[in-house]
Amino acid sequence: MRYKYTYRTTARDLWQLSMYYIYGSLAGLCNIIFTVAAFALGFSRWDQAQGIVRCLIVLGCCLFTVIQPLMIYAKEAGGGNYPGHPGFY
């Protein structure tokens, strides 16, 4: 008896897998520590900060919560031309 299984991986599936591996590693722990520190700095020093420092605080808060997941999704949606990716030739 033969069993045939057809599946399709979507960019969202690959994104979820990548996020799981990133945040399950030591790099993910560093990302979380950096993000918590950026939010703590933002809350404690926002009224004293001016101009470029406020921009850097916002960028630090958004780096691993918004920017990194969007970049990973864009990489997965673009076909992922890197070794280890299912579509890599």
C-alpha positions as CSV (number, residue, x, y, z in Angstrom):
1,M,0.0,0.0,0.0
2,R,1.4,3.3,-1.0
3,Y,0.6,6.5,0.7
4,K,1.0,9.8,-1.0
5,Y,0.9,13.1,0.8
6,T,1.0,16.5,-0.9
7,Y,1.6,19.6,1.1
8,R,2.3,23.2,0.4
9,T,4.4,25.4,2.6
10,T,3.3,29.0,2.6
11,A,5.4,32.1,3.5
12,R,3.4,32.3,6.8
13,D,4.3,28.7,7.7
14,L,8.0,29.3,7.1
15,W,7.8,32.6,9.0
16,Q,6.3,30.9,12.0
17,L,9.0,28.2,11.9
18,S,11.8,30.9,11.6
19,M,10.3,32.9,14.5
20,Y,10.1,29.7,16.6
21,Y,13.8,28.9,16.0
22,I,14.9,32.5,16.5
23,Y,13.1,33.1,19.8
24,G,13.9,29.6,21.1
25,S,17.7,30.2,20.8
26,L,20.2,32.2,22.7
27,A,19.9,35.0,20.1
28,G,16.2,35.2,20.9
29,L,17.0,35.6,24.5
30,C,19.3,38.4,23.7
31,N,16.6,40.0,21.6
32,I,14.1,39.8,24.4
33,I,16.6,41.3,26.9
34,F,17.4,44.1,24.5
35,T,13.7,44.9,23.9
36,V,12.9,44.9,27.6
37,A,15.8,47.2,28.2
38,A,14.8,49.5,25.4
39,F,11.2,49.8,26.8
40,A,12.6,50.4,30.3
41,L,14.8,53.2,29.0
42,G,12.0,54.7,27.0
43,F,9.6,54.8,30.0
44,S,12.2,56.1,32.4
45,R,13.9,58.7,30.3
46,W,11.3,59.8,27.7
47,D,10.7,63.2,29.3
48,Q,14.5,63.9,29.4
49,A,15.2,62.7,25.9
50,Q,15.1,65.0,22.9
51,G,15.0,64.6,19.1
52,I,17.4,62.0,17.9
53,V,17.5,60.2,21.3
54,R,13.7,59.7,21.2
55,C,14.0,58.4,17.6
56,L,16.7,55.9,18.8
57,I,14.5,54.7,21.7
58,V,11.6,54.1,19.4
59,L,13.8,52.3,16.9
60,G,15.2,50.2,19.7
61,C,11.7,49.3,20.8
62,C,10.6,48.4,17.3
63,L,13.7,46.6,16.2
64,F,12.9,43.1,17.4
65,T,9.1,43.5,17.8
66,V,8.2,44.9,14.4
67,I,11.2,45.2,12.0
68,Q,12.8,41.8,12.5
69,P,9.5,39.8,12.0
70,L,8.7,41.9,8.9
71,M,12.1,41.3,7.4
72,I,11.9,37.6,8.1
73,Y,8.5,37.4,6.5
74,A,9.7,39.3,3.4
75,K,12.6,36.9,3.1
76,E,10.3,33.9,3.3
77,A,7.7,35.4,0.9
78,G,10.5,36.2,-1.6
79,G,11.3,32.6,-2.1
80,G,14.1,32.3,0.5
81,N,17.2,31.8,-1.6
82,Y,19.4,30.5,1.1
83,P,20.7,27.0,2.1
84,G,18.2,25.0,4.2
85,H,15.2,26.7,2.7
86,P,12.8,24.2,1.0
87,G,12.9,26.2,-2.3
88,F,16.7,26.6,-2.4
89,Y,18.3,25.1,-5.5
